[in-house]
Amino acid sequence: MGRRNGDGLGIIFSVAKTAIKANKAYKSNIAAQERAQKSYNNARERAEKQYENSKRKLHETTKTLEAMERSSEELKKFQYLESGILPDVIEKKMVVDFELLKPSFNPLTFTLPSYLQKALPEPIKQSYIQAVGRKPFLGLILKSKNKLWQKKIENAETEFENNHLLWQQKIDDRDSEIDNLRRKFDQLQIENKIKHHSKCEEIEIFKSGYFSFDNSSVISYMKIVLDKSDYHIGWKREYDIAYSTESKEMIINFKLPNLDIIPIEKDYRYVKILDSIEPKFRKRSEIDTCYKSLISNIALRTIYEVFKSDIANSVSVLTFNGFLIADNPINGKSENIDIISILISRDEYEKIDFRNIVPIRCIQGLSAVISPAPNELVAIKPIREYSMIDKRFVEEEDIISKLDKRPNLMDLNPFEFENLVSNLFSKMGLETKQTRTSKDGGVDAIAFDKRPIIGGKLVIQAKRYKNTVGVSAVRDLYGTLLNEGASKGILVTTSSYGPDAYVFSKDKPIELIDGGGLLYLLKQVGINAKIIMPDIWELG
């Protein structure tokens, strides 16, 4: 009995011991799981932090690269505007190829409509006979059967003949329609050739006009040259061209880009704190200097393109007038504001190596007139006004001119011409006093501009010339200007001036007014006149 109780206690003790071990094992397993979970969570947290750091660094790197790219783009644009406009065109082909202006000849192709291309098979007599079939066997015995078969044969032959006639009619109608279409096509082909020849002939006339210094042809030629000139900036170009056949003078009024074309952002940088790309702005002086360089480059580029492309030597002297379009702060209206004017002769052009010049210094050496502050829209007076040669006068008398009642300035005597010029400047607001010291029959006058600061004494000399006025007359006027102590000299002629005259006067207080300019000024003050040159005329 006592032994059994001992055995029971041993069993209980053994079970309890086992349970304790199991519990410890369970708790140990739970702790291991917790440690594993904690280790997993820590690893996951580290991975997430590493991912976020990598993501942040990638974002920062991307933004930094974007800022560098934008900085590079702004730098390239700034450098191009500052110094790339002129070099971009050097050594490029400028000459207009007249042959390429001619359209290529594209001969027309004759194609029949689909319904006329369909075959019209000719009816075959034998097929109609065969459709009736062979003579019946009983036809050899019975006449009625034979007659019936013969009747079918006759009907088949009749049907064939009718259908053949219809087929022949269709063939005839089709051939007639094809012939008609062919005649129309031949006529169109002739018209096509005539049209092509006419367009080619227009180009030949244009070419001949350009080489003979025809006014409209020379202007059209230069427009082609300037139109195909590719500027790599977002700017709409506009320009007007005036040309004088007599003096071979050209004036180009050229719309320049405004100051806002210069990028104000110098570079960009990524700011981590703000998480944004922030610009660094250029100094105002840097922008102004770039803009002056830009307009100088555009002016020289245009001059280079005109003279280099001019294989006919139609231009002896060129004036480039660059202007801006801006709103007048007083009246709010858009106005043209001239900011640069350059007069250059062909001889001066040929002495310039455009590959090695400093543009601003080059135009200064050409005695250009430049706005002291183009960024503030300070206007200048062009060396030569576009309108002075835009208004053309008649060279030869024709039926219309015979009916024209306007006075011909070449018919005036020296005294009348003197009064005319004096009256012109009086109507323009000057106080004019005539002199009678000229030995060549022309008119000399002293005028006074009473406006304060910009006014002063003016020497005016007029010459009724049929031929081109040379530089000697301009030198004489300059000498008179110095002797008289005048602030400005004005030379008026009924003809035109040579390139040397313009070159001599461009950096001096002298204004040259040719025949077209004289007529234009007269019209502005209400005097309508004309200039018709006689066959023989002495200098006056």
C-alpha positions in Angstrom: 0.0 0.0 0.0 2.7 2.4 0.9 4.6 1.4 -2.2 1.8 2.3 -4.4 1.5 5.7 -2.8 5.2 6.2 -3.5 4.8 5.3 -7.0 1.9 7.7 -7.5 3.9 10.6 -6.0 6.8 9.7 -8.3 4.6 9.9 -11.3 3.1 13.2 -10.2 6.6 14.5 -9.6 7.7 13.3 -12.9 4.8 14.9 -14.7 5.3 18.1 -12.9 8.9 18.1 -13.8 8.1 17.5 -17.4 5.5 20.3 -17.3 8.0 22.7 -15.8 10.5 21.8 -18.6 7.8 22.2 -21.2 6.9 25.6 -19.8 10.5 26.7 -19.8 10.9 25.5 -23.3 7.7 27.3 -24.4 8.9 30.5 -22.7 12.3 30.2 -24.3 10.6 29.7 -27.7 8.4 32.8 -27.1 11.5 34.8 -26.2 13.3 33.6 -29.3 10.3 34.5 -31.4 10.2 37.9 -29.8 13.9 38.4 -30.4 13.5 37.3 -34.0 10.6 39.6 -34.5 12.5 42.5 -32.9 15.5 41.7 -35.1 13.2 41.6 -38.1 11.6 44.9 -37.2 15.0 46.5 -36.6 16.3 45.2 -40.0 13.1 46.4 -41.7 13.4 49.9 -40.1 17.0 50.1 -41.2 16.1 49.1 -44.7 13.3 51.6 -44.8 15.6 54.4 -43.6 18.2 53.3 -46.2 15.5 53.4 -48.9 14.3 56.8 -47.8 17.9 58.1 -47.7 18.6 56.7 -51.1 15.3 58.1 -52.5 16.1 61.5 -50.9 19.7 61.5 -52.4 18.3 60.4 -55.8 15.8 63.3 -55.7 18.6 65.7 -54.6 20.9 64.5 -57.3 18.1 64.7 -60.0 17.3 68.3 -58.9 21.0 69.2 -58.8 21.5 67.8 -62.3 18.4 69.7 -63.5 19.7 72.9 -62.1 23.1 72.3 -63.8 21.3 71.6 -67.1 19.2 74.7 -66.9 22.3 76.7 -66.0 24.1 75.3 -69.1 21.2 76.2 -71.4 21.0 79.7 -70.1 24.8 80.1 -70.5 24.7 78.8 -74.1 21.9 81.2 -75.0 23.6 84.1 -73.3 26.9 83.4 -75.1 25.1 83.0 -78.5 23.4 86.4 -78.0 26.6 88.0 -76.8 29.0 86.7 -79.4 27.5 84.0 -81.6 25.2 85.9 -84.0 27.9 87.1 -86.4 30.2 84.0 -86.4 27.2 81.8 -87.0 26.9 83.1 -90.5 30.5 83.6 -91.5 31.6 81.4 -94.4 28.0 80.4 -95.2 26.8 80.6 -98.7 24.9 83.8 -99.3 24.5 84.1 -103.0 21.1 83.5 -104.4 21.1 80.6 -106.9 18.7 81.7 -109.5 18.5 78.2 -111.0 17.2 76.8 -107.7 14.5 79.5 -107.7 13.1 78.0 -110.9 10.5 75.3 -110.3 11.3 71.8 -111.5 9.2 70.6 -114.4 6.8 67.9 -113.5 5.2 66.4 -116.7 1.6 65.3 -116.4 0.8 61.6 -116.6 -2.1 60.4 -118.8 -4.3 58.0 -117.0 -7.6 56.6 -118.3 -10.6 56.4 -115.9 -11.2 52.9 -114.6 -14.3 52.4 -116.6 -12.4 53.0 -119.8 -9.8 50.5 -118.9 -12.2 47.6 -118.7 -12.0 45.2 -121.6 -14.9 45.0 -124.1 -14.7 41.4 -125.5 -15.7 41.2 -129.1 -18.7 38.8 -129.8 -17.7 35.6 -131.6 -20.2 34.2 -134.1 -19.2 30.6 -133.6 -20.2 30.8 -129.9 -23.7 31.9 -130.9 -23.9 29.0 -133.4 -22.6 26.5 -130.9 -25.2 27.7 -128.3 -27.9 26.4 -130.7 -26.4 22.9 -130.7 -26.0 20.3 -133.4 -28.6 19.5 -136.0 -31.0 17.0 -134.4 -30.8 13.4 -135.7 -34.5 13.5 -136.7 -33.8 16.6 -138.8 -32.4 14.2 -141.4 -35.8 12.6 -141.6 -38.3 15.2 -140.6 -38.3 18.5 -142.4 -40.1 20.3 -139.6 -37.3 19.4 -137.2 -34.7 20.6 -139.8 -36.6 23.9 -140.4 -36.8 24.5 -136.7 -33.1 24.0 -136.3 -32.4 26.2 -139.2 -34.6 28.9 -137.7 -32.6 28.8 -134.5 -29.4 29.1 -136.4 -30.7 32.2 -138.3 -31.9 33.7 -135.0 -28.4 33.1 -133.4 -26.8 34.7 -136.4 -29.1 37.7 -136.2 -28.5 38.1 -132.4 -24.7 37.9 -133.1 -24.9 40.6 -135.8 -27.0 42.9 -133.5 -24.6 42.4 -130.6 -21.6 42.9 -132.8 -23.0 46.1 -134.0 -23.6 47.2 -130.4 -20.1 46.2 -129.5 -18.7 48.1 -132.3 -20.7 51.2 -131.3 -19.3 50.9 -127.7 -15.7 50.5 -129.1 -16.2 53.6 -131.3 -17.7 55.6 -128.4 -14.9 54.6 -126.1 -12.2 55.4 -128.7 -13.9 58.8 -129.3 -14.0 59.5 -125.5 -10.3 58.4 -125.2 -9.3 60.7 -128.1 -11.2 63.5 -126.4 -9.5 62.9 -123.1 -6.1 62.7 -124.9 -6.7 66.0 -126.6 -7.6 67.6 -123.3 -4.5 66.1 -121.7 -2.3 67.3 -124.5 -3.7 70.8 -124.0 -3.1 70.6 -120.3 0.4 69.3 -120.9 1.1 72.3 -123.2 -0.3 74.7 -120.6 1.8 73.0 -117.9 4.9 73.5 -120.1 3.9 77.1 -120.8 3.3 77.8 -117.1 6.7 76.3 -116.2 8.4 78.2 -118.9 6.7 81.4 -117.8 7.8 80.9 -114.2 11.4 80.2 -115.3 11.2 83.3 -117.5 10.1 85.3 -114.5 13.2 84.2 -112.7 15.4 85.1 -115.7 13.7 88.5 -115.8 14.3 88.8 -112.1 18.0 87.8 -112.5 18.4 90.3 -115.4 16.8 93.0 -113.3 19.0 92.4 -110.4 22.2 92.5 -112.6 20.9 95.7 -114.2 20.2 97.3 -110.8 16.5 97.4 -111.2 15.0 98.8 -108.0 12.4 96.2 -107.2 14.7 93.3 -108.4 17.6 94.4 -106.1 15.2 94.7 -103.1 13.6 91.3 -103.9 17.1 89.7 -104.1 18.1 91.1 -100.7 14.8 90.0 -99.2 15.5 86.5 -100.3 19.0 86.7 -98.7 17.7 88.1 -95.4 14.7 85.7 -95.3 16.8 82.6 -95.5 19.2 83.8 -92.8 18.6 81.6 -89.8 18.8 83.1 -86.3 18.7 80.5 -83.5 16.6 82.6 -81.2 12.9 83.1 -80.7 12.5 86.4 -82.4 10.2 87.5 -85.2 12.3 89.5 -87.7 10.8 92.4 -89.6 12.5 94.8 -92.0 12.0 97.2 -94.9 14.4 97.8 -97.7 14.7 101.0 -99.8 17.1 101.2 -102.8 18.2 103.9 -105.2 19.3 102.7 -108.6 21.0 106.0 -109.4 23.3 106.1 -106.4 23.3 102.3 -105.7 22.4 103.2 -102.1 20.4 100.8 -99.9 18.8 101.6 -96.6 17.5 98.8 -94.4 15.2 99.5 -91.5 15.6 96.4 -89.3 13.4 95.5 -86.3 15.6 94.4 -83.4 14.7 92.1 -80.5 13.8 93.9 -77.3 15.9 93.8 -74.2 13.9 90.9 -72.7 15.5 88.5 -75.1 18.5 88.5 -72.9 18.1 85.8 -70.1 18.2 87.4 -66.7 18.9 84.1 -65.0 22.7 83.5 -64.8 22.5 80.0 -63.3 20.4 77.8 -61.1 21.1 75.9 -57.9 19.1 73.4 -55.9 18.2 74.5 -52.4 17.7 71.5 -50.1 15.9 73.3 -47.4 13.3 74.7 -49.8 13.4 71.6 -52.0 13.3 73.9 -55.1 15.6 75.1 -57.9 16.4 78.8 -57.4 17.8 81.1 -60.0 20.7 83.5 -59.6 20.1 86.6 -61.6 22.6 88.5 -63.7 23.7 92.0 -62.9 21.9 94.8 -64.9 25.3 96.0 -66.3 26.0 92.5 -67.6 22.6 92.4 -69.4 23.0 95.9 -70.9 26.5 95.0 -72.2 25.2 91.8 -73.8 22.3 93.7 -75.4 24.6 96.2 -76.9 26.8 93.4 -78.2 23.7 91.7 -79.6 22.4 94.6 -81.6 26.0 95.3 -82.9 26.3 91.7 -84.0 22.9 91.8 -85.8 23.8 95.0 -87.6 27.2 93.7 -88.7 25.7 90.3 -89.7 23.1 92.1 -91.9 25.8 94.2 -93.5 27.9 91.1 -94.1 25.0 89.2 -95.7 24.1 92.1 -98.0 27.6 92.7 -99.4 28.7 89.1 -99.5 25.6 88.0 -101.4 25.7 91.0 -103.8 27.5 89.4 -106.8 26.2 92.1 -109.1 27.7 94.9 -106.9 24.4 96.6 -106.9 25.0 98.2 -103.5 27.7 100.7 -103.2 26.7 102.2 -99.9 24.5 100.6 -97.2 22.7 102.1 -94.2 21.5 99.8 -91.5 18.9 101.4 -89.2 18.0 99.2 -86.2 14.8 100.0 -84.3 12.6 98.7 -81.5 8.9 98.7 -81.2 7.8 99.8 -77.8 4.9 101.5 -76.1 5.2 105.2 -75.5 4.6 105.7 -71.7 2.9 109.0 -72.4 0.2 108.0 -74.9 0.4 104.2 -74.6 0.8 103.8 -78.4 3.4 101.6 -80.0 6.2 103.5 -81.7 9.4 102.7 -83.7 12.4 103.8 -81.7 15.7 104.0 -83.6 18.7 102.8 -81.5 21.5 102.1 -84.0 22.4 103.5 -87.4 25.5 102.5 -89.5 26.5 103.8 -92.9 29.1 101.7 -94.7 30.5 101.7 -98.3 31.5 98.6 -100.2 35.2 99.7 -99.9 34.9 99.9 -96.2 33.2 96.5 -96.1 36.0 94.9 -98.1 38.6 96.1 -95.5 37.0 94.3 -92.6 37.9 90.7 -91.6 34.6 89.8 -90.0 36.1 86.7 -88.4 38.4 88.6 -86.1 36.5 91.8 -85.2 35.2 92.9 -81.8 31.6 93.9 -83.0 31.1 97.0 -80.7 34.5 98.4 -81.6 34.0 97.7 -85.2 30.8 99.7 -85.4 32.4 102.5 -83.4 35.2 102.5 -86.0 32.5 102.9 -88.7 31.2 106.0 -87.0 27.9 104.4 -86.2 25.3 106.2 -84.2 24.3 104.2 -81.2 21.8 104.9 -78.5 23.6 105.7 -75.2 20.9 103.7 -73.4 19.1 101.3 -75.7 17.7 99.4 -72.6 15.9 102.7 -71.7 14.7 103.2 -75.2 16.7 106.4 -75.8 16.3 107.1 -79.5 18.8 108.3 -82.0 18.5 110.1 -85.3 19.5 107.7 -88.2 22.4 108.7 -90.4 20.2 108.3 -93.5 16.4 108.3 -93.3 14.6 105.3 -95.0 11.9 107.6 -96.4 14.4 109.8 -98.2 15.0 107.2 -100.9 11.8 105.3 -100.6 9.9 107.9 -102.5 11.1 107.5 -106.1 10.9 110.1 -108.8 10.3 109.7 -112.5 13.5 109.2 -114.6 12.1 109.4 -118.0 9.2 111.4 -119.3 6.3 109.2 -120.5 2.6 109.7 -121.4 1.6 109.9 -117.8 4.2 112.5 -117.0 3.2 114.6 -120.0 -0.3 114.8 -118.5 1.1 115.5 -115.0 0.5 119.1 -114.1 3.1 119.1 -111.2 6.0 121.5 -111.9 9.2 119.9 -113.0 12.1 121.1 -110.8 14.5 120.9 -113.7 12.5 123.6 -115.5 13.1 126.2 -112.8 15.7 128.8 -113.3 18.4 129.3 -110.5 16.4 132.1 -108.8 13.2 130.0 -108.8 15.0 126.9 -107.5 16.6 129.1 -104.8 13.2 130.3 -103.7 11.8 126.8 -103.7 14.5 125.4 -101.4 14.4 128.4 -99.1 10.6 128.1 -99.0 10.9 124.4 -98.1 13.1 125.0 -95.1 11.0 128.0 -94.0 7.9 125.8 -94.0 9.9 123.2 -92.0 10.2 125.8 -89.2 13.6 127.3 -89.9 14.3 131.0 -90.2 16.0 131.1 -93.7 18.1 133.9 -95.2 19.1 133.6 -98.8 22.6 134.5 -100.1 23.8 135.2 -103.6 27.5 134.2 -103.4 27.3 130.9 -105.3 29.2 130.9 -108.6 27.6 127.8 -110.0 24.1 129.1 -110.2 22.9 127.1 -107.2 21.4 128.4 -104.0 23.2 129.1 -100.8 21.2 129.9 -97.7 21.8 130.4 -94.0 19.1 129.1 -91.8 18.6 129.3 -88.0 16.9 126.7 -85.8 15.7 128.7 -82.8 15.1 125.6 -80.6 17.2 125.8 -77.4 20.1 123.5 -77.0 19.6 121.5 -80.2 19.1 124.5 -82.5 21.7 126.7 -84.1 23.0 128.0 -87.4 22.7 125.9 -90.5 24.4 126.2 -93.9 22.2 125.1 -96.9 23.5 124.6 -100.4 21.4 123.4 -103.3 22.7 122.0 -106.6 20.6 121.3 -109.7 22.6 118.3 -111.0 21.7 115.7 -113.5 24.7 113.6 -112.7 25.8 112.1 -109.5 27.1 114.5 -106.9 30.6 113.7 -105.9 32.5 114.0 -102.6 34.1 117.3 -103.6 30.8 119.1 -103.3 30.4 117.7 -99.8 33.9 118.8 -98.8 33.1 122.3 -100.1 30.0 122.4 -97.9 32.0 121.2 -94.9 34.5 124.0 -95.5 31.7 126.5 -95.6 30.2 125.0 -92.5 33.5 125.5 -90.6 34.0 129.0 -92.0 30.5 130.1 -91.0 30.7 128.5 -87.6 27.5 126.7 -88.3 26.3 123.6 -86.3 25.1 121.7 -89.4 25.3 121.7 -93.2 22.6 120.6 -95.6 23.3 119.7 -99.3 20.3 119.4 -101.6 20.4 118.1 -105.1 18.0 117.1 -107.8 20.1 114.0 -108.6 21.9 111.6 -106.3 25.2 111.2 -104.4 28.1 108.8 -104.8 29.2 106.5 -102.1 32.2 108.6 -101.2 29.9 111.5 -100.5 28.0 109.4 -97.9 31.2 108.0 -96.3 32.7 111.5 -96.0 29.6 113.0 -94.4 28.5 110.2 -92.0 30.6 111.3 -89.1 30.1 115.0 -89.7 27.2 117.3 -89.0 26.1 117.1 -92.7 22.9 115.9 -94.2 22.6 114.9 -97.8 19.2 115.2 -99.5 18.9 113.7 -103.0 16.2 114.2 -105.6 13.8 111.6 -104.1 14.3 113.0 -100.7 13.7 116.5 -101.9 10.4 115.5 -103.5 9.5 113.7 -100.3 10.2 116.8 -98.1 8.3 119.0 -100.5 5.3 116.8 -100.3 5.4 116.9 -96.5 5.0 120.6 -96.6 2.3 120.5 -99.2 4.3 121.2 -102.4 3.8 118.6 -105.1 6.5 118.5 -107.7 8.4 116.1 -110.1 11.9 115.7 -111.5 12.3 114.8 -115.1 15.9 114.9 -116.3 16.5 116.5 -119.8 18.8 114.7 -122.3 21.5 117.3 -121.9 21.9 119.4 -118.8 24.7 121.6 -117.5 25.5 121.7 -113.8 23.6 124.3 -112.0 
